[in-house]
Amino acid sequence: MPGFDAYCDLEGAVKGAVFYNEPMARHTSYRIGGPALLYVECASLSDVGRCFEVFADHGLPWCVAGKGSNLLVSDEGFKGAVVTLGSDFKHFSFPDEEEGESLLVAGGGVILSNLAQSAFKGGFAGLEFSVGIPGTLGGALFMNAGSAEEWMGGIVESLTVLRPGEGLVRYGASDLPWGYRRSGIPAGEVVVEGRLKVAKGHLGQIRAKMEASLKRRRSTQPLTVPSAGSVFRNPPGASAGQLIESLGLKGYAVGGARVSELHANFIVNEGAATAADVVAIIMHVRKRVKEEYGHELQPEIRFVGFS
């Protein structure tokens, strides 16, 4: 059993915790998902490097999950390993300079919304748009998370990834082809650190922008029920949510999953949804939008454990 053999090789060989047959419903914002063969909380760079070696030795596929905020894991689970970044990747430091643009250095495991709040408390502007965005900095950088007007790529000075078999690699912001919900970071590279451009600002203005951003999210997104955020990327020149709503699909349900009545580009778990329920809604919505408008909606969420 390659999964159990890999578990034995990692147990005690890494500083972080290692779990075998770990239910992914415990680790996703959807609260959905069967077991991953391995779930490893990597406490350090050496932990991540050791994991890569063991996964390669046993032929195990793997993926990285931050807070699981944009994942849909199959009901059957994932016949591979899930890696999450632990203690050494949760540190951040703000610059000492009182004036001018400066660099915030943060690990890939830092919770993005906490980072935005810490920036505010320190009087640093630049991260206001990210308040309320779920997940970790590493995940936000990888998918270039943001709002309609601002996104992570706009404040990046550089970032560092761990490339399996090669080690640490640094990208300058201009080295990556930033685009809508994509950074261009190759799949299989793990974002371990980001260097972000911030500047001293006026506390009142920072607070006002953050409060406006939070108010907009709370009034337009179903933040009180489990979901994975926006399901589809916006097609060119259109809004996925508006297209879905125009077809009368708000409230469309399969099993325990439903298209949100608040925002049609969210599919929520009403308490007992399965991954199969969510996939059925996704397929139905894509079919209807394609038939009516000719747009082939592309999922924004990541699918894990599906063939």
PASE-322530 format. One line per field, with one value per residue (C-alpha): residue in one letter; residue number from 1; x negated, y negated, z negated. Coordinates in nm, 3 decimals. Layout:
code c(a;...)
pos c(NUM;...)
c1 c(X;...)
c2 c(Y;...)
c3 c(Z;...)
This chain:
code c(m;p;g;f;d;a;y;c;d;l;e;g;a;v;k;g;a;v;f;y;n;e;p;m;a;r;h;t;s;y;r;i;g;g;p;a;l;l;y;v;e;c;a;s;l;s;d;v;g;r;c;f;e;v;f;a;d;h;g;l;p;w;c;v;a;g;k;g;s;n;l;l;v;s;d;e;g;f;k;g;a;v;v;t;l;g;s;d;f;k;h;f;s;f;p;d;e;e;e;g;e;s;l;l;v;a;g;g;g;v;i;l;s;n;l;a;q;s;a;f;k;g;g;f;a;g;l;e;f;s;v;g;i;p;g;t;l;g;g;a;l;f;m;n;a;g;s;a;e;e;w;m;g;g;i;v;e;s;l;t;v;l;r;p;g;e;g;l;v;r;y;g;a;s;d;l;p;w;g;y;r;r;s;g;i;p;a;g;e;v;v;v;e;g;r;l;k;v;a;k;g;h;l;g;q;i;r;a;k;m;e;a;s;l;k;r;r;r;s;t;q;p;l;t;v;p;s;a;g;s;v;f;r;n;p;p;g;a;s;a;g;q;l;i;e;s;l;g;l;k;g;y;a;v;g;g;a;r;v;s;e;l;h;a;n;f;i;v;n;e;g;a;a;t;a;a;d;v;v;a;i;i;m;h;v;r;k;r;v;k;e;e;y;g;h;e;l;q;p;e;i;r;f;v;g;f;s)
pos c(1;2;3;4;5;6;7;8;9;10;11;12;13;14;15;16;17;18;19;20;21;22;23;24;25;26;27;28;29;30;31;32;33;34;35;36;37;38;39;40;41;42;43;44;45;46;47;48;49;50;51;52;53;54;55;56;57;58;59;60;61;62;63;64;65;66;67;68;69;70;71;72;73;74;75;76;77;78;79;80;81;82;83;84;85;86;87;88;89;90;91;92;93;94;95;96;97;98;99;100;101;102;103;104;105;106;107;108;109;110;111;112;113;114;115;116;117;118;119;120;121;122;123;124;125;126;127;128;129;130;131;132;133;134;135;136;137;138;139;140;141;142;143;144;145;146;147;148;149;150;151;152;153;154;155;156;157;158;159;160;161;162;163;164;165;166;167;168;169;170;171;172;173;174;175;176;177;178;179;180;181;182;183;184;185;186;187;188;189;190;191;192;193;194;195;196;197;198;199;200;201;202;203;204;205;206;207;208;209;210;211;212;213;214;215;216;217;218;219;220;221;222;223;224;225;226;227;228;229;230;231;232;233;234;235;236;237;238;239;240;241;242;243;244;245;246;247;248;249;250;251;252;253;254;255;256;257;258;259;260;261;262;263;264;265;266;267;268;269;270;271;272;273;274;275;276;277;278;279;280;281;282;283;284;285;286;287;288;289;290;291;292;293;294;295;296;297;298;299;300;301;302;303;304;305;306;307)
c1 c(0.000;-0.194;0.011;-0.053;-0.418;-0.462;-0.291;-0.540;-0.831;-0.710;-0.588;-0.867;-1.077;-0.906;-0.839;-0.480;-0.184;-0.111;0.236;0.340;0.681;0.770;1.126;1.092;1.432;1.240;1.007;1.222;1.450;1.716;1.710;1.717;1.470;1.367;1.031;0.689;0.440;0.204;0.250;-0.077;-0.118;-0.468;-0.625;-0.939;-1.106;-1.286;-0.949;-0.823;-1.142;-1.119;-0.757;-0.847;-1.113;-0.875;-0.593;-0.829;-0.960;-0.607;-0.459;-0.199;-0.025;-0.002;0.148;0.118;0.412;0.407;0.734;0.920;1.122;1.139;1.133;1.393;1.273;1.455;1.672;1.435;1.145;0.798;0.566;0.268;0.120;0.237;-0.029;0.042;-0.209;-0.258;-0.439;-0.750;-0.532;-0.300;-0.541;-0.539;-0.724;-0.646;-0.914;-1.048;-1.040;-0.795;-0.750;-0.750;-0.680;-0.816;-0.808;-0.602;-0.757;-0.517;-0.513;-0.286;-0.087;0.023;0.400;0.456;0.735;0.521;0.238;0.469;0.581;0.221;0.129;0.411;0.300;-0.051;0.075;-0.025;0.188;0.202;0.389;0.729;0.890;0.795;0.981;1.244;1.080;1.051;0.742;0.369;0.126;-0.030;0.303;0.399;0.072;0.103;0.451;0.401;0.698;0.860;1.159;1.286;1.050;0.747;0.561;0.255;0.032;0.062;-0.119;-0.380;-0.747;-0.865;-0.773;-0.961;-0.849;-0.978;-1.024;-1.034;-1.375;-1.537;-1.477;-1.390;-1.324;-1.244;-1.019;-1.015;-0.667;-0.751;-0.867;-0.510;-0.225;0.034;0.390;0.748;0.744;0.405;0.045;-0.136;-0.317;-0.361;-0.155;-0.363;-0.546;-0.467;-0.455;-0.651;-0.698;-0.575;-0.725;-0.446;-0.452;-0.291;-0.316;-0.243;0.109;0.378;0.552;0.892;0.863;0.734;1.020;1.280;1.159;1.151;1.498;1.636;1.479;1.619;1.962;1.972;1.870;2.119;2.406;2.338;2.184;2.319;2.042;2.239;2.281;2.015;1.899;1.580;1.623;1.691;1.743;1.679;1.441;1.611;1.610;1.470;1.700;1.957;2.035;2.079;2.312;2.534;2.554;2.657;2.909;3.063;3.147;3.348;3.102;3.075;3.199;3.149;3.067;2.940;2.937;2.785;2.622;2.787;2.708;2.702;3.003;2.763;2.501;2.561;2.189;2.179;2.292;2.351;2.359;2.686;2.561;2.554;2.423;2.195;1.932;2.155;2.436;2.207;2.073;2.428;2.515;2.193;2.268;2.627;2.528;2.252;2.491;2.761;2.520;2.359;2.697;2.834;2.529;2.256;2.016;1.820;1.794;1.459;1.448;1.250;1.250;1.001;1.115;0.926;0.975;1.185;1.087)
c2 c(0.000;-0.304;-0.544;-0.360;-0.297;-0.670;-0.747;-0.523;-0.693;-1.041;-0.973;-1.093;-1.214;-1.554;-1.810;-1.859;-1.626;-1.340;-1.189;-0.872;-0.846;-1.195;-1.313;-1.624;-1.751;-1.866;-2.079;-2.248;-2.548;-2.342;-2.086;-1.825;-1.555;-1.195;-1.090;-1.175;-0.892;-1.136;-1.480;-1.643;-1.968;-2.074;-2.280;-2.376;-2.385;-2.064;-1.901;-2.000;-1.875;-1.544;-1.505;-1.551;-1.282;-1.034;-1.107;-1.047;-0.724;-0.586;-0.733;-0.933;-1.228;-1.533;-1.878;-2.180;-2.307;-2.624;-2.666;-2.466;-2.771;-2.697;-2.316;-2.057;-1.713;-1.409;-1.197;-0.906;-1.119;-1.160;-0.866;-1.086;-1.333;-1.678;-1.919;-2.225;-2.481;-2.498;-2.696;-2.822;-2.960;-3.163;-3.445;-3.795;-4.120;-4.479;-4.733;-4.983;-5.278;-5.550;-5.689;-5.572;-5.241;-4.942;-4.564;-4.332;-3.984;-3.700;-3.321;-3.131;-2.986;-3.322;-3.375;-3.658;-3.833;-3.832;-3.988;-4.265;-4.335;-4.345;-4.585;-4.815;-4.806;-4.899;-5.183;-5.022;-5.059;-4.825;-4.519;-4.673;-4.499;-4.158;-4.183;-3.911;-3.699;-3.351;-3.133;-3.174;-3.414;-3.131;-3.032;-3.394;-3.454;-3.133;-3.222;-3.601;-3.652;-3.989;-4.207;-4.334;-4.633;-4.510;-4.182;-4.027;-4.061;-4.437;-4.450;-4.176;-4.273;-3.911;-3.567;-3.249;-2.897;-2.554;-2.364;-1.984;-1.844;-2.188;-2.380;-2.745;-2.972;-3.343;-3.517;-3.892;-4.029;-4.094;-3.735;-3.606;-3.652;-3.775;-3.753;-3.718;-3.460;-3.326;-3.410;-3.186;-3.002;-2.649;-2.372;-2.171;-2.469;-2.567;-2.936;-2.963;-3.341;-3.666;-4.013;-4.267;-4.639;-4.840;-5.204;-5.407;-5.544;-5.730;-5.500;-5.652;-5.604;-5.247;-5.163;-5.316;-5.118;-4.794;-4.849;-4.925;-4.608;-4.395;-4.554;-4.479;-4.116;-4.062;-4.212;-4.026;-3.692;-3.403;-3.419;-3.250;-2.912;-2.669;-2.732;-2.747;-3.106;-3.194;-2.876;-3.012;-3.264;-3.554;-3.502;-3.788;-4.087;-3.923;-3.829;-3.461;-3.543;-3.765;-3.505;-3.235;-3.462;-3.565;-3.200;-3.182;-2.944;-3.113;-2.856;-2.562;-2.263;-1.909;-1.713;-1.932;-2.180;-2.492;-2.791;-3.078;-3.309;-3.591;-3.543;-3.307;-3.234;-3.062;-2.706;-2.652;-2.346;-2.358;-2.100;-1.760;-1.829;-1.584;-1.658;-1.477;-1.725;-2.021;-1.869;-1.804;-2.171;-2.282;-2.064;-2.187;-2.552;-2.519;-2.346;-2.611;-2.904;-2.743;-2.681;-3.029;-3.253;-3.047;-3.097;-2.796;-2.876;-2.776;-2.669;-2.884;-2.621;-2.334;-1.973;-1.713;-1.337;-1.338;-1.121)
c3 c(0.000;0.123;-0.091;-0.416;-0.325;-0.257;-0.589;-0.767;-0.590;-0.689;-1.044;-1.270;-0.976;-0.952;-1.225;-1.119;-1.168;-0.928;-0.894;-0.710;-0.539;-0.659;-0.572;-0.358;-0.470;-0.780;-0.571;-0.305;-0.332;-0.152;-0.438;-0.162;-0.064;-0.123;-0.269;-0.131;-0.163;-0.332;-0.481;-0.585;-0.777;-0.677;-0.953;-0.758;-0.418;-0.501;-0.570;-0.225;-0.061;-0.246;-0.141;0.224;0.195;0.032;0.276;0.568;0.413;0.379;0.696;0.503;0.668;0.445;0.421;0.194;-0.009;-0.215;-0.404;-0.140;-0.041;0.331;0.332;0.418;0.312;0.448;0.225;0.283;0.163;0.312;0.374;0.305;0.060;-0.044;-0.170;-0.381;-0.510;-0.887;-1.154;-0.971;-0.691;-0.913;-0.997;-0.848;-0.905;-0.817;-0.727;-0.978;-0.740;-0.836;-0.488;-0.130;0.036;-0.153;-0.142;-0.358;-0.377;-0.459;-0.449;-0.217;-0.508;-0.649;-0.646;-0.398;-0.590;-0.906;-0.710;-0.589;-0.945;-1.069;-0.791;-0.899;-1.262;-1.153;-0.935;-0.605;-0.294;0.003;-0.124;-0.190;0.107;-0.032;-0.361;-0.370;-0.100;-0.252;-0.237;-0.266;-0.103;0.098;0.248;0.314;0.499;0.699;0.826;0.828;0.598;0.565;0.642;0.975;0.954;0.755;0.727;0.567;0.874;0.846;0.511;0.560;0.568;0.578;0.451;0.371;0.461;0.380;0.704;0.658;0.743;0.775;0.453;0.398;0.696;0.678;0.930;0.972;1.035;1.401;1.449;1.428;1.679;1.431;1.557;1.443;1.162;1.265;1.184;1.429;1.149;1.288;1.135;0.891;0.743;0.385;0.292;-0.034;-0.062;0.085;0.080;0.113;0.179;-0.099;-0.202;-0.512;-0.487;-0.676;-0.925;-0.860;-0.486;-0.525;-0.762;-0.532;-0.232;-0.430;-0.572;-0.226;-0.089;-0.373;-0.345;0.028;-0.026;-0.308;-0.112;0.211;0.108;-0.105;-0.364;-0.643;-0.470;-0.343;0.012;0.216;0.328;0.689;0.889;1.239;1.389;1.561;1.938;2.149;2.136;1.913;1.553;1.475;1.187;1.401;1.679;1.432;1.260;1.592;1.657;1.336;1.175;0.837;0.590;0.827;0.606;0.628;0.303;0.033;0.272;0.409;0.628;0.380;0.374;0.287;0.559;0.851;0.896;0.555;0.493;0.123;-0.099;-0.291;-0.539;-0.373;-0.024;0.151;0.412;0.661;0.583;0.651;0.973;1.096;1.047;1.217;1.521;1.543;1.514;1.774;2.015;1.978;2.017;2.321;2.484;2.415;2.449;2.615;2.324;2.202;1.833;1.683;1.319;1.079;0.806;0.803;0.830;0.629;0.654;0.969;1.265)
